[in-house]
């Protein structure tokens, strides 16, 4: 049975796919039956969904740079603490772009099988940076 370095696979996915927006080799990293976990629900989105997500994020933040701050792996699971910086260039969930760089932090939880990501979930702290930039306005 071949052993995979799951942390390295996640690191390479960030560098080769997310940081470039080049999804040509996404099949090298994402399983056919790839699942996103959001608010406790599982959504099978496959390679097409993963591709659409990467391209959508790169449309909003075309110069996106993800930096892995820390990783922990146990068995099939990898937890990654990361930071992202990117210029907010396109409308996103009805929020108007600022044209300014925004930095946020997050945690991803990924499960891998046979060297491919089969499940992804996590959380990002976007509220504070969006409030700071005036994208989201506090009511008085």
C-alpha positions in Angstrom: 0.0 0.0 0.0 1.4 3.4 -1.0 1.8 6.0 1.7 1.0 9.6 1.1 2.3 12.7 2.8 -1.2 14.3 3.3 0.2 17.6 4.7 2.4 17.9 1.6 -0.5 17.3 -0.7 -2.5 20.1 0.9 0.5 22.4 0.8 1.0 21.7 -2.9 -2.7 22.2 -3.6 -2.5 25.6 -2.0 0.7 26.6 -3.9 -0.1 25.0 -7.3 -3.9 25.5 -7.6 -5.2 28.1 -5.2 -2.2 30.6 -5.4 -2.1 30.4 -9.2 -5.7 29.9 -10.2 -4.5 27.4 -12.7 -6.9 24.5 -12.4 -5.4 22.4 -15.2 -4.0 19.8 -12.7 -6.8 19.9 -10.1 -7.6 16.2 -10.7 -4.2 15.4 -9.3 -5.5 16.7 -5.9 -9.3 16.4 -5.8 -11.3 13.1 -5.8 -14.2 12.6 -8.3 -16.6 12.4 -5.4 -15.2 15.4 -3.5 -17.4 16.7 -0.7 -17.7 20.2 0.8 -19.0 20.5 4.4 -20.7 23.7 5.1 -22.8 24.5 8.2 -22.9 20.8 9.1 -24.2 19.7 5.8 -22.4 17.7 3.2 -22.4 18.7 -0.5 -20.9 16.4 -3.1 -19.6 18.9 -5.6 -16.9 16.8 -7.3 -14.0 18.2 -9.4 -16.3 20.6 -11.2 -17.5 22.2 -8.0 -13.9 22.5 -6.7 -12.8 24.0 -9.9 -15.7 26.5 -9.9 -14.8 27.5 -6.3 -11.1 28.2 -7.1 -12.0 30.2 -10.2 -14.7 32.1 -8.3 -12.4 33.1 -5.5 -9.7 34.1 -8.0 -12.2 36.3 -9.8 -12.9 38.2 -6.6 -9.3 38.2 -5.4 -7.2 37.8 -8.6 -3.9 38.2 -6.7 -4.8 35.9 -3.9 -1.9 34.6 -1.9 -2.5 31.8 0.6 0.2 31.1 3.2 0.1 28.0 5.4 0.9 29.0 8.9 0.6 25.6 10.6 -0.6 22.1 9.9 -1.5 19.1 12.0 -2.2 15.6 10.5 -3.6 12.5 12.0 -4.5 9.5 9.8 -6.5 10.7 6.8 -7.2 14.2 8.3 -5.2 17.4 7.9 -6.0 20.6 9.7 -4.4 23.7 8.2 -4.2 27.2 9.7 -3.7 29.7 7.0 -3.6 33.4 6.1 -4.9 34.9 2.8 -4.2 38.3 1.3 -5.8 39.4 -1.9 -7.2 42.6 -3.5 -11.0 42.7 -3.4 -11.7 43.4 -7.1 -15.2 42.0 -8.0 -18.6 41.9 -6.4 -19.0 39.0 -3.9 -22.3 38.0 -2.3 -23.7 41.4 -3.2 -20.7 43.2 -1.4 -19.1 45.9 -3.5 -15.3 45.6 -4.1 -13.0 48.0 -2.5 -10.0 47.6 -4.8 -8.0 47.3 -1.6 -6.0 44.3 -0.3 -7.7 42.4 2.5 -6.1 39.8 4.8 -7.9 37.1 6.7 -7.2 34.0 8.6 -8.8 30.6 8.6 -8.7 26.9 9.4 -9.3 24.2 6.9 -10.1 20.6 7.8 -9.5 18.1 4.9 -9.8 14.4 4.6 -7.7 12.5 2.1 -7.9 9.1 0.6 -5.3 7.6 -1.7 -3.5 10.9 -2.1 -6.6 13.0 -3.0 -8.8 15.3 -1.1 -12.2 13.7 -0.6 -13.7 16.1 2.0 -13.1 19.7 2.9 -14.6 22.1 5.5 -13.4 24.9 7.6 -14.0 28.5 8.7 -12.5 31.9 7.8 -12.5 35.1 9.8 -13.8 37.5 7.1 -16.2 39.6 9.2 -13.5 41.7 11.0 -11.5 42.5 7.8 -14.7 43.4 5.9 -15.9 45.6 8.8 -12.5 47.3 8.9 -12.6 48.0 5.2 -16.2 49.4 5.4 -17.6 46.7 3.1 -19.9 45.6 5.9 -21.4 48.5 7.8 -22.3 48.3 11.5 -25.8 49.6 12.4 -25.8 52.4 14.9 
